[in-house]
Amino acid sequence: MFENLPNLPLPFWISGLLILAVATHFWNRRRTAYGFPALAVIGTVAVWYVGDALYNDYSLYQTVFLPETLASAWWQVTLFLLAFVLLIPLVGSAMNRSFLTRGSSVVSLISRNQIETAKFQTALTRFHWVLLFAWTCLMALALVRVNFDFKGLFFPWMGYKREPWGRDRIGGGFDALLSLAQYFQIFLTAAFGVIAALSKNAKTRYTALLVCFLAMPYFIFDRTRNTMLATVMPGVLAWIFIRLKGGLPVKAAVLICAFLVTEFWFGFVMENRTNRSIASAFAQRDDSSRRDHEHLGLNMFEELTWVNHFIEEGTYTPNWGQRYFAEAVNPIPRALWPNKPLIGIDYAIARGQGGGRGSAAGVHATISTGMIGQGVVNFGRFFGPIAAALLMAIWVAVLARQDLLGHNEPARLLLYGLGLILTFNMGRDITLLVLYPFLFGLILYLGWKRFFLHPSQEPQRPQPTKLPPNTTPS
């Protein structure tokens, strides 16, 4: 992993040092609502870009690309980081000005043990019933679609897994509603994990654990690693950092164990997902099977370099926001807009994936450009990283808003925890396809609060309090 360190160019070290400096900056502001979301973004950049150079064979990149092209990609990572740091206070103040005098509800939960209060637990239990009703209705629909195959839907480790929301890659008609159901299922599963971790009410906790037992295997025995993280990790992290008793060494040890288990399972998935389903591979597992594996797809710096290479060669030109627009209108069903723009087809063709006659998109596969590379394909080599930084600053402000409003609204904290995990998945692309679970969960909560919550049960806004220094999103 580290044999290529002497060959890494100066811009790599500059961007790496800047990541450490920016991470330190936001760590010192971790008691604000912006600290942890910003750290999640910085960690995402570190893994998908610096991690690419360390984990993959960087010497191969040096044989494929010109040194100037590689250097340009690293300078774009640096530009993204600088723009992100500068935009956080501007975007945060514009979006959350009315709430900035409040402290972080997450910090209060951790440091003051506020999850023990009757008010918090009552609100958590109340929202738990809303989620349980929604999950029951969704699973009833799923069972109808799989002909009431309980085993294939809820117990895939027994040999096979059923897909209630399956559809073509290029959906037609109202196929978008099937995707909506799957993303909604992701939110509900993640939410019950957090409820199981935080609830003191035995009935609520055991109900949440039962739902997790039935719902999580559907994602754990899937081929897609990002949905595994999105459904399982919010509850695990909530339990470790908020509910688990013990000091930092205890929490760190449990976190390391969780990481090792995740690493082992991801390795099993990588070994088997190309030739058979994960469910059947688990049922027929051979303990003597090979355990040497690599995590494919951790190559967003490579894709950023390819984008720069194509632009330099003149074989690709930035589309000036067309891809961001295609991402924004993705929720519109194709039945209402038959010619709705497709996502990433132009870059897939540039990367040699054109000619897929069996696909309505005309390509064999689409290719992720990465968080920063996506900005470059939209707005060019200079403005692209700034555009990506602006979008991530907006996302940080959205998560901070959930934290600022979460003192008496535990549902906000469910969304906050899910959003932190989804941030990592945006390292491959800033897309609604990643954020749908968060958005559908937010819509569910706001709808319940608006139409079903009695005025006497409405969460009371906390009075503004004077915060210690360094609590602004600076």
Stockholm file with secondary structure:
# STOCKHOLM 1.0

chainA/1-474         MFENLPNLPLPFWISGLLILAVATHFWNRRRTAYGFPALAVIGTVAVWYVGDALYNDYSLYQTVFLPETLASAWWQVTLFLLAFVLLIPLVGSAMNRSFLTRGSSVVSLISRNQIETAKFQTALTRFHWVLLFAWTCLMALALVRVNFDFKGLFFPWMGYKREPWGRDRIGGGFDALLSLAQYFQIFLTAAFGVIAALSKNAKTRYTALLVCFLAMPYFIFDRTRNTMLATVMPGVLAWIFIRLKGGLPVKAAVLICAFLVTEFWFGFVMENRTNRSIASAFAQRDDSSRRDHEHLGLNMFEELTWVNHFIEEGTYTPNWGQRYFAEAVNPIPRALWPNKPLIGIDYAIARGQGGGRGSAAGVHATISTGMIGQGVVNFGRFFGPIAAALLMAIWVAVLARQDLLGHNEPARLLLYGLGLILTFNMGRDITLLVLYPFLFGLILYLGWKRFFLHPSQEPQRPQPTKLPPNTTPS
#=GR chainA/1-474 SS CCTTGGGCCHHHHHHHHHHHHHHHHHHTTTTSTTHHHHHHHHHHHIIIIIHHHHHTTHHHHHHHSCHHHHHHHHHHHHHHHHHHHHHHHHHHHHHHGGGTTSCCHHHHHHHHCGGGSHHHHHHHHHHHHHHHHHHHHHHHHHHHHTTTCHHHHHCGGGSCCCCTTCCCSSCCTTTHHHHHHHHHHHHHHHHHHHHHHHCCCHHHHHHHHHHHHHHHHHHHTSSCHHHHHHHHHHHHHHIIIIICCSCHHHHHHHHHHHHHHHHHHHHHHHHHTTTSCHHHHHHTCCTTSCCCCCCTTCCHHHHHHHHHHHHHHTSCCCCTTHHHHHHHTTTSCTTTCTTCCCSSHHHHHHTTCEEETTSTTEESCCCCCCHHHHHHHHHHHHHHHHHHHHHHHHHHHHHHHHHHTCSSCHHHHHHHHHHHHHHHHTTTCCCHHHHHHHHHHHHHHHHHHHHTSCGGGSCCCCCCCCCCSSCSCC
#=GC SS_cons         CCTTGGGCCHHHHHHHHHHHHHHHHHHTTTTSTTHHHHHHHHHHHIIIIIHHHHHTTHHHHHHHSCHHHHHHHHHHHHHHHHHHHHHHHHHHHHHHGGGTTSCCHHHHHHHHCGGGSHHHHHHHHHHHHHHHHHHHHHHHHHHHHTTTCHHHHHCGGGSCCCCTTCCCSSCCTTTHHHHHHHHHHHHHHHHHHHHHHHCCCHHHHHHHHHHHHHHHHHHHTSSCHHHHHHHHHHHHHHIIIIICCSCHHHHHHHHHHHHHHHHHHHHHHHHHTTTSCHHHHHHTCCTTSCCCCCCTTCCHHHHHHHHHHHHHHTSCCCCTTHHHHHHHTTTSCTTTCTTCCCSSHHHHHHTTCEEETTSTTEESCCCCCCHHHHHHHHHHHHHHHHHHHHHHHHHHHHHHHHHHTCSSCHHHHHHHHHHHHHHHHTTTCCCHHHHHHHHHHHHHHHHHHHHTSCGGGSCCCCCCCCCCSSCSCC
//
